[in-house]
Every structure is written in C-alpha cells, then in structure tokens.
Amino acid sequence: MRTVINRRPVRGGLLATAVAGLLCLGASGCGGGGDEETAGKDVAGTQLCGGDAVSAQASEALKVITGSSRFGTTAEKSTVARAAMDLVEVFPALTGGRDDVCRIYTADGTPDFAIRVTWGLDDGNTTGAPASDFTVLPMGERTLAAANRASVLFACRSDRFPNSTNAAHVAIGAERWGMPTEPEGNVEALKDAYATVAHSFSLAMAKELRCEKNGGLPARPVLDPA
C-alpha cells in the first residue's frame, strides 16, 4: 500500500512547521515519502489531482471552502487513478485508516488553506450514530457532511477485484487539514461544499474502479438531508 503525501512550496516557513507537527495528528494510515509539487505554478480547481477528480461544481465548492479559485499544482502521482491502484492492491483487507488521494493547497499570494482528500477500505457498517455536527445525505451507503469535512461511503463490485464475491466498501473523505479551527462562514454552505467535493472524488473513484452502476452514486451531489 502506498501513501502519497504532497507539500506545496512553503510561504514564510509557517506551513512547513505545521506540516511537521501535524502529519499524523488525528489520522491513522499516515505514510512516509512523497512527491513534491511543481513550484511557482497555480491552476484552476478542475486541474487538480490528475485533472479528472474535480468537477466544475466541485471546483466552485472549493472556492466556497477556501475563498480562492486558484490552487497550487498537485504532485503528478497524487491522482484518483493511483489511489485506485493502491486500493485494489489492498483489497479485501480493511485499511484501518485513511490514505491520501491528494492534498489541495491555495495558490501563492492567497490565504493559506489546505484540504486533505483520502481513501480507505471500510467494513460497511453504517449503524452507528454520526457525530452531532454531521448531516446525513442520501448518497452511496452513507454520506456525512460537516462544516469542515465530509465523507462518502459506497459499495463497489468490479472486475478489478478478481475472484471476489464481496463488494468493496470504499470511503472517500475531504477535510480541512492543519490546526483545528472553528469553521468560518455559512455552516450550511460549507457542509454542501465539502459534500460536493467528497462526492466528486467518490464518483471519480467509482468510475476508475469500474464499479457496477458507479457504486450507486448519483451523477450530481444530492445535498438535501436524508
């Protein structure tokens, strides 16, 4: 299993300090090694993470979350395609944590903001009550949205999982990364935005894995509570 961790070019050294202290804070499945981003460039949201993971709607959602429409370039290997390869390699074992799809940073000259997008293999148990700050949305097996993070769990049956009669339960998450802070802005709008980003990456993963019926995910995010 391979975890790709990206770091943007550091502004003032502050982000590097935060990265060093927070790489594994509050998250299992952290891994070492990584691919550096391309310095001195910035891109639109739809060009991030391989260019096929962020829909136009998700790109607008990133602007709601970060306040910026320009982002630092993500590493060449930080893509849904690479994450799908790692996922297939791990299946049917559960990951017991989360691994990176990619990390998204605002462009130089804009306020610092980082979003971590992750994948994991889950047991599919959705009976537990979510934390009080989550809203449950009717996408996949379970979608949860809060003002600083969202996750989508979907079941995938695919010919990429040979000799398996069981579905893979794939969890995709999008969360604000770094020092914990109180969400700023319209909480409901932020919930919708994080859910939109998580859905975009989930649908891209389902297509990359060749899941039957795209893992039951809708073509567009459903943001009305279940």
FIDO-823299 format. One record per residue: x negated, z negated, y of N, C-alpha, C, CB in turn; residue in three letters. Coordinates in steps of 0.02 Angstrom, whole numbers, padded with zeros to 5 digits, always signed. Glycine has a CB too. Example, Ala and Ser with C-alpha at 12.3 -4.5 7.8 and 13.67 -1.06 7.14 Angstrom:
-00660-00390-00284-00615-00390-00225-00660-00390-00165-00565-00452-00224ALA/-00642-00354-00112-00684-00357-00053-00645-00394+00002-00704-00286-00030SER/
***
This chain:
-00042+00000-00059+00000+00000+00000-00044+00000+00062+00048-00061+00000MET/-00027+00039+00112-00070+00048+00170-00032+00032+00233-00099+00119+00172ARG/-00057-00015+00271-00027-00031+00335-00067+00000+00391-00022-00107+00344THR/-00035+00036+00436-00069+00066+00492-00052+00027+00554-00049+00140+00500VAL/-00101+00001+00588-00092-00037+00649-00123+00001+00706-00122-00108+00643ILE/-00084+00012+00759-00108+00052+00816-00121+00006+00875-00057+00106+00834ASN/-00170+00024+00914-00182-00011+00976-00191+00040+01032-00245-00058+00970ARG/-00156+00030+01087-00163+00075+01143-00226+00058+01181-00101+00072+01190ARG/-00251+00103+01224-00307+00085+01268-00287+00025+01310-00326+00145+01313PRO/-00332-00024+01316-00316-00088+01346-00319-00084+01422-00363-00142+01321VAL/-00271-00112+01456-00270-00117+01528-00290-00188+01547-00201-00097+01557ARG/-00347-00196+01578-00367-00261+01602-00386-00310+01548-00313-00290+01643GLY/-00389-00289+01486-00409-00333+01432-00356-00381+01409-00468-00372+01453GLY/-00298-00384+01444-00248-00434+01427-00213-00418+01361-00198-00440+01482LEU/-00198-00354+01351-00163-00336+01290-00207-00347+01229-00140-00264+01292LEU/-00272-00334+01235-00317-00345+01179-00317-00418+01158-00388-00323+01196ALA/-00316-00464+01207-00314-00534+01191-00249-00552+01155-00320-00576+01254THR/-00193-00525+01179-00130-00538+01146-00128-00511+01076-00073-00509+01186ALA/-00156-00450+01066-00157-00420+01000-00196-00463+00951-00188-00351+01003VAL/-00254-00486+00972-00296-00526+00927-00261-00589+00905-00362-00543+00961ALA/-00224-00621+00950-00193-00684+00934-00127-00677+00899-00184-00724+00994GLY/-00095-00617+00903-00027-00611+00880-00016-00561+00824+00017-00595+00936LEU/-00070-00532+00798-00062-00479+00748-00018-00500+00691-00129-00459+00721LEU/-00028-00562+00665+00010-00584+00607+00059-00639+00624-00036-00606+00553CYS/+00069-00654+00688+00113-00708+00707+00185-00690+00690+00106-00724+00781LEU/+00215-00731+00647+00286-00723+00632+00302-00663+00590+00323-00718+00695GLY/+00253-00631+00559+00268-00573+00517+00222-00572+00458+00261-00507+00557ALA/+00252-00566+00399+00211-00557+00339+00199-00483+00329+00245-00588+00277SER/+00154-00467+00282+00140-00397+00269+00092-00366+00318+00202-00358+00269GLY/+00055-00409+00358+00006-00381+00404-00053-00354+00365-00017-00434+00454CYS/-00083-00302+00390-00140-00274+00355-00196-00259+00404-00121-00210+00318GLY/-00255-00249+00378-00312-00235+00421-00324-00161+00427-00374-00268+00395GLY/-00367-00144+00474-00385-00074+00483-00333-00037+00523-00395-00040+00416GLY/-00352+00017+00555-00303+00053+00594-00333+00116+00623-00275+00010+00648GLY/-00290+00155+00655-00310+00217+00687-00299+00210+00761-00271+00277+00659ASP/-00350+00224+00800-00344+00217+00872-00301+00273+00901-00413+00217+00905GLU/-00268+00258+00955-00229+00309+00989-00274+00353+01032-00175+00277+01033GLU/-00247+00408+01056-00284+00453+01098-00282+00427+01169-00257+00525+01093THR/-00340+00410+01197-00343+00380+01263-00327+00432+01317-00413+00350+01276ALA/-00298+00407+01371-00289+00449+01430-00231+00497+01427-00350+00486+01443GLY/-00187+00492+01378-00131+00537+01373-00067+00496+01371-00137+00582+01310LYS/-00012+00527+01392+00052+00496+01383+00103+00549+01365+00074+00458+01448ASP/+00156+00528+01330+00203+00576+01301+00274+00550+01311+00189+00587+01226VAL/+00322+00595+01300+00392+00577+01301+00410+00541+01236+00437+00639+01311ALA/+00465+00506+01237+00485+00468+01178+00494+00510+01116+00549+00432+01192GLY/+00520+00571+01123+00532+00613+01065+00469+00638+01032+00574+00672+01086THR/+00411+00628+01063+00347+00649+01035+00311+00593+00998+00303+00676+01090GLN/+00340+00534+00997+00307+00476+00967+00311+00477+00891+00338+00412+00993LEU/+00262+00446+00860+00265+00430+00788+00276+00491+00744+00321+00380+00775CYS/+00241+00545+00760+00244+00606+00721+00291+00658+00748+00264+00589+00652GLY/+00332+00640+00796+00375+00689+00829+00441+00703+00796+00339+00752+00834GLY/+00457+00671+00739+00521+00684+00707+00559+00619+00694+00511+00721+00643ASP/+00536+00564+00723+00566+00499+00709+00611+00475+00766+00513+00448+00697ALA/+00598+00499+00826+00635+00475+00885+00680+00531+00910+00586+00452+00941VAL/+00745+00522+00902+00793+00572+00926+00797+00568+01002+00863+00559+00894SER/+00830+00617+01032+00840+00617+01104+00878+00554+01125+00876+00680+01128ALA/+00928+00535+01085+00966+00475+01101+00922+00413+01096+01026+00469+01054GLN/+00879+00410+01044+00834+00353+01037+00782+00352+01092+00799+00356+00969ALA/+00761+00410+01116+00714+00413+01172+00745+00382+01234+00693+00485+01186SER/+00809+00396+01246+00844+00365+01302+00850+00289+01291+00914+00396+01312GLU/+00860+00269+01229+00864+00197+01213+00797+00163+01227+00884+00187+01139ALA/+00742+00197+01212+00676+00168+01228+00669+00157+01303+00620+00214+01202LEU/+00697+00201+01342+00694+00192+01415+00734+00131+01436+00721+00255+01451LYS/+00792+00120+01404+00832+00060+01419+00791-00003+01402+00898+00061+01379VAL/+00757-00002+01346+00720-00061+01323+00659-00074+01366+00698-00052+01251ILE/+00620-00022+01379+00554-00031+01412+00555-00018+01486+00504+00014+01380THR/+00605+00017+01511+00606+00036+01581+00563+00096+01596+00585-00021+01623GLY/+00536+00128+01544+00491+00185+01554+00513+00243+01509+00418+00165+01539SER/+00500+00304+01533+00513+00364+01492+00449+00397+01468+00554+00414+01533SER/+00391+00366+01484+00327+00391+01462+00290+00338+01422+00284+00414+01522ARG/+00256+00361+01368+00227+00314+01321+00157+00336+01302+00271+00307+01259PHE/+00117+00289+01280+00051+00305+01254+00058+00343+01189+00009+00242+01245GLY/+00012+00388+01176+00014+00427+01114+00002+00381+01054-00037+00484+01115THR/+00039+00392+01000+00031+00352+00940-00018+00388+00893+00098+00340+00905THR/-00048+00348+00849-00101+00375+00805-00074+00430+00759-00131+00318+00763ALA/-00118+00475+00741-00099+00533+00701-00066+00514+00635-00160+00576+00688GLU/-00089+00459+00605-00063+00439+00539-00005+00389+00544-00119+00408+00499LYS/+00015+00372+00605+00071+00325+00614+00136+00364+00617+00061+00282+00678SER/+00160+00385+00558+00218+00428+00554+00265+00404+00499+00198+00500+00540THR/+00327+00426+00503+00376+00412+00451+00353+00443+00385+00446+00438+00470VAL/+00324+00502+00388+00301+00535+00327+00249+00493+00290+00272+00604+00343ALA/+00201+00465+00327+00150+00423+00296+00182+00358+00269+00094+00407+00346ARG/+00227+00328+00307+00260+00267+00285+00301+00280+00221+00305+00239+00340ALA/+00333+00339+00218+00372+00356+00158+00327+00363+00097+00411+00421+00169ALA/+00268+00391+00106+00220+00396+00050+00201+00327+00025+00158+00435+00072MET/+00187+00281+00072+00169+00213+00053+00227+00178+00017+00148+00173+00114ASP/+00288+00190+00042+00347+00159+00012+00357+00183-00060+00410+00176+00053LEU/+00351+00248-00071+00358+00275-00139+00305+00246-00186+00354+00352-00138VAL/+00245+00237-00159+00191+00210-00200+00206+00138-00221+00125+00213-00161GLU/+00237+00100-00178+00251+00029-00193+00310+00021-00240+00264-00008-00128VAL/+00363+00061-00231+00424+00055-00270+00409+00054-00345+00473+00112-00254PHE/+00443+00010-00385+00502-00031-00369+00486-00102-00346+00545-00035-00428PRO/+00423-00120-00336+00407-00187-00313+00434-00199-00243+00331-00199-00315ALA/+00455-00260-00230+00476-00279-00162+00414-00294-00121+00525-00339-00164LEU/+00417-00277-00058+00358-00287-00017+00348-00360+00003+00362-00244+00045THR/+00402-00398+00006+00395-00468+00026+00377-00476+00099+00345-00501-00016GLY/+00380-00423+00137+00363-00425+00208+00374-00357+00238+00290-00447+00218GLY/+00340-00343+00292+00350-00281+00328+00283-00247+00341+00388-00293+00394ARG/+00284-00181+00338+00226-00140+00354+00243-00093+00411+00201-00100+00291ASP/+00193-00072+00447+00206-00032+00506+00222+00041+00491+00146-00034+00551ASP/+00272+00067+00526+00280+00139+00534+00237+00160+00593+00356+00159+00544VAL/+00249+00129+00650+00206+00141+00708+00221+00088+00760+00217+00211+00737CYS/+00179+00086+00811+00190+00042+00868+00192+00084+00931+00135-00013+00872ARG/+00240+00068+00973+00254+00107+01033+00235+00066+01094+00328+00128+01036ILE/+00195+00097+01138+00174+00064+01200+00192+00107+01260+00098+00050+01198TYR/+00210+00075+01314+00221+00112+01376+00156+00141+01401+00253+00067+01430THR/+00161+00194+01441+00102+00230+01465+00064+00190+01516+00122+00298+01495ALA/+00000+00207+01525-00040+00176+01578-00006+00185+01645-00111+00207+01579ASP/-00012+00135+01687+00018+00138+01753+00089+00114+01755+00015+00207+01778GLY/+00116+00093+01697+00184+00066+01693+00179-00006+01666+00230+00110+01647THR/+00231-00047+01675+00228-00115+01649+00216-00116+01573+00293-00152+01665PRO/+00173-00162+01551+00157-00167+01480+00219-00184+01439+00103-00219+01468ASP/+00230-00147+01385+00284-00161+01339+00265-00131+01272+00353-00132+01365PHE/+00277-00167+01218+00260-00143+01152+00318-00153+01104+00197-00177+01125ALA/+00331-00103+01063+00383-00106+01011+00351-00093+00944+00441-00056+01026ILE/+00365-00135+00896+00340-00126+00828+00396-00099+00784+00312-00192+00800ARG/+00385-00043+00750+00432-00015+00703+00404-00024+00633+00446+00062+00718VAL/+00444-00053+00588+00420-00073+00522+00463-00046+00466+00415-00149+00518THR/+00435-00048+00406+00473-00033+00346+00460-00087+00294+00456+00038+00318TRP/+00507-00095+00248+00498-00141+00192+00545-00122+00136+00511-00214+00214GLY/+00530-00146+00076+00575-00138+00018+00608-00205+00005+00536-00113-00045LEU/+00675-00205+00006+00715-00266+00004+00751-00271-00063+00765-00267+00062ASP/+00779-00331-00076+00817-00339-00138+00890-00317-00130+00815-00411-00161ASP/+00910-00300-00069+00978-00276-00057+01030-00331-00051+00997-00231-00112GLY/+01009-00393-00050+01056-00449-00045+01078-00456+00028+01025-00515-00071ASN/+01141-00443+00041+01166-00447+00110+01219-00501+00119+01195-00379+00131THR/+01219-00551+00075+01272-00602+00077+01257-00658+00127+01281-00631+00008THR/+01195-00667+00146+01178-00721+00192+01203-00708+00262+01103-00732+00194GLY/+01217-00761+00298+01240-00755+00368+01182-00739+00413+01276-00820+00391ALA/+01188-00691+00458+01133-00675+00504+01126-00728+00558+01145-00606+00537PRO/+01071-00728+00593+01060-00773+00649+01113-00760+00702+00989-00765+00677ALA/+01126-00812+00742+01182-00809+00789+01173-00756+00844+01191-00876+00821SER/+01111-00735+00856+01101-00686+00910+01111-00614+00886+01032-00693+00938ASP/+01124-00605+00821+01134-00538+00794+01207-00517+00796+01108-00534+00723PHE/+01218-00453+00808+01282-00421+00799+01277-00376+00737+01304-00380+00862THR/+01327-00378+00693+01328-00337+00633+01361-00270+00649+01365-00373+00574VAL/+01326-00216+00632+01351-00149+00645+01362-00112+00579+01303-00109+00690LEU/+01412-00069+00574+01429-00036+00511+01387+00026+00497+01502-00017+00511PRO/+01324+00015+00482+01279+00070+00463+01240+00049+00402+01231+00089+00522MET/+01237+00093+00351+01200+00078+00291+01228+00018+00255+01128+00065+00307GLY/+01185-00019+00219+01208-00079+00185+01218-00137+00234+01158-00099+00131GLU/+01175-00140+00283+01183-00191+00335+01138-00173+00395+01166-00262+00308ARG/+01167-00175+00453+01130-00165+00515+01142-00224+00561+01151-00099+00549THR/+01088-00251+00587+01091-00309+00632+01057-00291+00698+01059-00371+00600LEU/+01089-00309+00753+01061-00293+00819+01060-00354+00863+01100-00236+00853ALA/+01004-00367+00894+00997-00420+00944+00966-00390+01006+00953-00479+00917ALA/+00958-00431+01058+00933-00406+01122+00858-00393+01122+00950-00454+01176ALA/+00823-00410+01068+00751-00397+01065+00729-00367+00998+00712-00460+01078ASN/+00778-00349+00955+00760-00321+00890+00823-00296+00855+00723-00373+00846ARG/+00812-00252+00806+00867-00229+00764+00838-00208+00697+00905-00170+00797ALA/+00880-00210+00645+00858-00189+00579+00914-00152+00544+00835-00249+00536SER/+00895-00103+00503+00942-00064+00463+00920-00067+00391+00946+00010+00488VAL/+00966-00086+00347+00953-00087+00275+00997-00034+00243+00967-00158+00244LEU/+00966+00012+00204+01005+00063+00171+00979+00074+00100+01003+00130+00211PHE/+01024+00098+00057+01007+00111-00013+00989+00184-00022+01066+00091-00060ALA/+00935+00196-00057+00910+00265-00065+00901+00281-00138+00845+00275-00028CYS/+00936+00332-00162+00924+00362-00227+00892+00430-00215+00990+00368-00269ARG/+00836+00441-00247+00798+00502-00231+00755+00523-00289+00755+00491-00169SER/+00743+00589-00293+00697+00614-00344+00625+00596-00329+00704+00689-00351ASP/+00613+00565-00272+00546+00542-00257+00530+00476-00292+00537+00534-00181ARG/+00581+00446-00322+00571+00386-00363+00582+00405-00436+00620+00328-00341PHE/+00532+00434-00469+00541+00460-00537+00556+00404-00587+00479+00498-00559PRO/+00597+00422-00636+00613+00377-00692+00645+00312-00669+00550+00361-00732ASN/+00679+00313-00614+00712+00253-00590+00787+00263-00589+00687+00234-00520SER/+00823+00214-00617+00896+00215-00616+00923+00172-00559+00925+00192-00683THR/+00879+00138-00524+00899+00093-00470+00884+00124-00402+00865+00026-00477ASN/+00926+00107-00355+00915+00129-00287+00861+00085-00254+00980+00127-00245ALA/+00823+00115-00210+00777+00077-00168+00816+00052-00107+00715+00120-00146ALA/+00808-00011-00091+00840-00040-00032+00788-00043+00023+00869-00112-00047HIS/+00795+00003+00070+00744+00013+00122+00765-00022+00186+00732+00089+00135VAL/+00721-00062+00213+00734-00097+00276+00689-00069+00331+00723-00174+00268ALA/+00719-00047+00385+00683-00021+00443+00698-00067+00502+00702+00053+00458ILE/+00647-00089+00536+00657-00133+00593+00624-00107+00656+00630-00202+00578GLY/+00652-00124+00713+00621-00110+00778+00626-00174+00818+00657-00050+00815ALA/+00570-00198+00844+00569-00262+00879+00520-00261+00936+00553-00318+00831GLU/+00534-00302+00986+00486-00312+01039+00426-00350+01010+00516-00351+01100ARG/+00367-00327+01026+00307-00355+00997+00266-00390+01051+00265-00301+00962TRP/+00240-00448+01034+00199-00484+01082+00225-00554+01093+00196-00448+01149GLY/+00208-00583+01149+00229-00651+01164+00305-00655+01168+00197-00676+01229MET/+00336-00704+01135+00410-00711+01140+00432-00722+01212+00435-00769+01096PRO/+00481-00684+01233+00509-00692+01300+00585-00685+01295+00480-00639+01350THR/+00619-00712+01344+00691-00703+01347+00706-00631+01366+00723-00753+01398GLU/+00753-00599+01332+00771-00530+01349+00793-00525+01422+00826-00503+01303PRO/+00770-00472+01456+00788-00461+01525+00834-00400+01529+00726-00450+01569GLU/+00891-00409+01562+00937-00354+01569+01003-00368+01533+00906-00291+01542GLY/+01043-00316+01528+01108-00320+01496+01099-00329+01421+01150-00258+01512ASN/+01120-00386+01395+01108-00402+01324+01142-00351+01278+01133-00472+01308VAL/+01203-00333+01293+01239-00286+01250+01207-00216+01252+01313-00281+01271GLU/+01184-00196+01311+01150-00132+01316+01085-00133+01277+01136-00114+01390ALA/+01049-00189+01279+00987-00194+01241+01000-00194+01166+00950-00258+01260LEU/+01053-00227+01144+01071-00225+01073+01085-00154+01051+01133-00269+01060LYS/+01123-00117+01091+01138-00047+01074+01074-00006+01072+01187-00017+01126ASP/+01029-00020+01118+00967+00020+01122+00923+00006+01061+00929+00004+01186ALA/+00913-00056+01043+00872-00071+00984+00904-00043+00921+00862-00147+00978TYR/+00970-00049+00916+01005-00021+00858+00997+00055+00854+01080-00039+00860ALA/+00997+00088+00911+00989+00160+00913+00920+00181+00890+01002+00187+00984THR/+00869+00144+00912+00800+00159+00891+00793+00146+00816+00750+00115+00931VAL/+00818+00090+00792+00812+00074+00720+00850+00126+00678+00840+00004+00706ALA/+00907+00148+00701+00945+00200+00665+00906+00265+00663+01013+00212+00698HIS/+00875+00284+00718+00838+00347+00721+00782+00347+00670+00810+00359+00791SER/+00743+00294+00667+00689+00290+00618+00716+00285+00547+00645+00229+00634PHE/+00772+00251+00537+00801+00245+00471+00825+00312+00445+00859+00196+00472SER/+00858+00350+00488+00882+00416+00467+00824+00462+00453+00928+00447+00521LEU/+00771+00458+00493+00711+00499+00481+00680+00480+00414+00660+00491+00538ALA/+00678+00415+00399+00650+00392+00335+00693+00416+00277+00644+00316+00334MET/+00759+00410+00284+00804+00432+00230+00795+00507+00216+00877+00418+00249ALA/+00787+00546+00268+00776+00618+00258+00708+00631+00227+00782+00655+00325LYS/+00657+00595+00249+00591+00604+00221+00589+00586+00147+00540+00562+00260GLU/+00626+00534+00128+00629+00512+00058+00676+00555+00016+00651+00439+00054LEU/+00713+00599+00049+00763+00641+00015+00817+00598-00018+00730+00687-00037ARG/+00840+00547+00017+00892+00503-00009+00958+00541-00015+00901+00441+00037CYS/+00995+00527-00068+01061+00557-00076+01104+00538-00016+01094+00534-00142GLU/+01136+00588+00014+01181+00578+00071+01147+00537+00127+01245+00543+00049LYS/+01082+00548+00134+01043+00514+00187+01052+00438+00184+01064+00540+00255ASN/+01057+00412+00123+01063+00340+00115+01127+00311+00143+01005+00307+00148GLY/+01177+00353+00153+01240+00329+00180+01238+00317+00255+01260+00266+00147GLY/+01185+00340+00288+01179+00330+00360+01216+00384+00399+01105+00329+00381LEU/+01249+00366+00453+01283+00416+00494+01232+00459+00532+01332+00383+00544PRO/+01255+00517+00554+01211+00562+00591+01194+00534+00659+01243+00631+00598ALA/+01239+00495+00688+01228+00463+00752+01240+00388+00745+01274+00493+00807ARG/+01208+00347+00785+01216+00275+00777+01287+00252+00792+01168+00238+00821PRO/+01311+00205+00753+01376+00175+00764+01364+00107+00795+01417+00169+00696VAL/+01386+00098+00857+01368+00039+00895+01425-00010+00905+01343+00060+00961LEU/+01485+00007+00880+01540-00040+00883+01533-00090+00825+01608-00004+00879ASP/+01541-00155+00838+01531-00206+00786+01575-00194+00726+01544-00275+00813PRO/+01549-00215+00668+01587-00208+00605+01647-00255+00606+01543-00222+00543ALA/
***
